[in-house]
Amino acid sequence: MKKLFIIGGMGAGKSTARKALVDEGLPFIDLDVVGHDVLKWGIVKEELREAFGDDVFGEDGEVNRRALAAKAFLTPYDTRMLNRITLPRIEDTYMQIVDKLEAEGHEAVVVEYSVFKNREIGFMNSADVVIAVLAKLETRVARAVAAGWDEDDVRRRIARQITDAVRLEEADVVFNNDDTPEELRNQVVSWWRGYKAREFKLG
């Protein structure tokens, strides 16, 4: 089963690219969603409480992701501490989902991955194609703010991510998303149909 990883900075358009492929019939794994589910695990809550304090939890006892982000993306050290707690659990869950999809006979899966660093670590070793979605910084910030994010929070998150130059170097396929979502969708669908024809000998 081919594993198609979509990478890109916050507000770049990863979800638009992923939805285009899902509309073509591919299953998908959103690692942000997997990460949110992992935050509900008891052992993860205990480790987050120890690392970041009680105030990253809401009155319901669940992790308040905005409050956690405000602390976890404050410094590189804090970000590494968050990753040490969450990433191993996210990877384990990812592998379980992949095994299930492969057993069901799917030819490919789309994986949306927002915290990609390079292809040499973690589950990126399993990637068959890395697709980078790029857009200008201010365009990305404006999109995220329009979606309801606080601008300062957006800029902190982006500052903790790798640069588009690194994404460009690591990617097999690159889409620039400074235009409309429909234009990006058309580019992604065109690429997928060509890739499918080559890899699976399907028209």
Solvent accessible surface area in square Angstrom, and as a share of the most:
residue,aa,sasa,rsa
1,M,45,0.20
2,K,56,0.24
3,K,27,0.11
4,L,0,0.00
5,F,0,0.00
6,I,0,0.00
7,I,0,0.00
8,G,1,0.01
9,G,0,0.00
10,M,27,0.12
11,G,22,0.21
12,A,1,0.00
13,G,16,0.15
14,K,17,0.07
15,S,44,0.28
16,T,39,0.22
17,A,1,0.00
18,R,29,0.11
19,K,113,0.48
20,A,2,0.02
21,L,0,0.00
22,V,48,0.27
23,D,97,0.50
24,E,41,0.18
25,G,60,0.58
26,L,10,0.05
27,P,28,0.17
28,F,87,0.36
29,I,6,0.03
30,D,20,0.11
31,L,8,0.04
32,D,61,0.32
33,V,80,0.46
34,V,9,0.05
35,G,10,0.10
36,H,64,0.29
37,D,69,0.36
38,V,1,0.00
39,L,17,0.09
40,K,131,0.56
41,W,99,0.35
42,G,47,0.46
43,I,85,0.43
44,V,0,0.00
45,K,37,0.16
46,E,113,0.51
47,E,54,0.24
48,L,0,0.00
49,R,99,0.36
50,E,157,0.70
51,A,33,0.26
52,F,13,0.06
53,G,26,0.25
54,D,95,0.49
55,D,93,0.48
56,V,0,0.00
57,F,24,0.10
58,G,30,0.29
59,E,191,0.86
60,D,111,0.57
61,G,33,0.31
62,E,67,0.30
63,V,19,0.11
64,N,66,0.34
65,R,112,0.41
66,R,126,0.46
67,A,30,0.23
68,L,8,0.04
69,A,3,0.02
70,A,44,0.34
71,K,70,0.30
72,A,0,0.00
73,F,32,0.13
74,L,104,0.52
75,T,53,0.31
76,P,72,0.45
77,Y,120,0.46
78,D,25,0.13
79,T,15,0.09
80,R,127,0.46
81,M,34,0.15
82,L,22,0.11
83,N,28,0.15
84,R,143,0.52
85,I,14,0.07
86,T,11,0.06
87,L,40,0.20
88,P,70,0.44
89,R,49,0.18
90,I,17,0.09
91,E,50,0.22
92,D,87,0.45
93,T,31,0.18
94,Y,0,0.00
95,M,84,0.37
96,Q,123,0.55
97,I,55,0.28
98,V,2,0.01
99,D,85,0.44
100,K,125,0.53
101,L,20,0.10
102,E,80,0.36
103,A,94,0.73
104,E,96,0.43
105,G,63,0.60
106,H,66,0.29
107,E,66,0.29
108,A,0,0.00
109,V,0,0.00
110,V,0,0.00
111,V,0,0.00
112,E,10,0.04
113,Y,17,0.07
114,S,19,0.12
115,V,60,0.34
116,F,8,0.03
117,K,79,0.33
118,N,45,0.23
119,R,59,0.22
120,E,138,0.62
121,I,84,0.43
122,G,34,0.33
123,F,13,0.05
124,M,5,0.02
125,N,109,0.56
126,S,34,0.22
127,A,16,0.12
128,D,63,0.33
129,V,11,0.06
130,V,0,0.00
131,I,1,0.00
132,A,0,0.00
133,V,0,0.00
134,L,16,0.08
135,A,8,0.06
136,K,139,0.59
137,L,84,0.42
138,E,100,0.45
139,T,41,0.24
140,R,13,0.05
141,V,5,0.03
142,A,62,0.48
143,R,73,0.27
144,A,5,0.04
145,V,61,0.35
146,A,92,0.71
147,A,79,0.61
148,G,50,0.48
149,W,63,0.22
150,D,80,0.41
151,E,76,0.34
152,D,91,0.47
153,D,8,0.04
154,V,0,0.00
155,R,90,0.33
156,R,79,0.29
157,R,46,0.17
158,I,24,0.12
159,A,71,0.55
160,R,73,0.27
161,Q,41,0.18
162,I,34,0.17
163,T,82,0.48
164,D,38,0.20
165,A,72,0.56
166,V,56,0.32
167,R,6,0.02
168,L,98,0.49
169,E,148,0.66
170,E,43,0.19
171,A,18,0.14
172,D,81,0.42
173,V,26,0.15
174,V,52,0.30
175,F,14,0.06
176,N,96,0.49
177,N,8,0.04
178,D,71,0.37
179,D,90,0.46
180,T,69,0.40
181,P,91,0.57
182,E,100,0.45
183,E,69,0.31
184,L,2,0.01
185,R,79,0.29
186,N,71,0.36
187,Q,60,0.26
188,V,1,0.00
189,V,10,0.06
190,S,78,0.50
191,W,40,0.14
192,W,1,0.00
193,R,136,0.50
194,G,29,0.28
195,Y,17,0.06
196,K,42,0.18
197,A,41,0.32
198,R,139,0.51
199,E,75,0.34
200,F,49,0.20
201,K,167,0.71
202,L,87,0.43
203,G,112,1.07
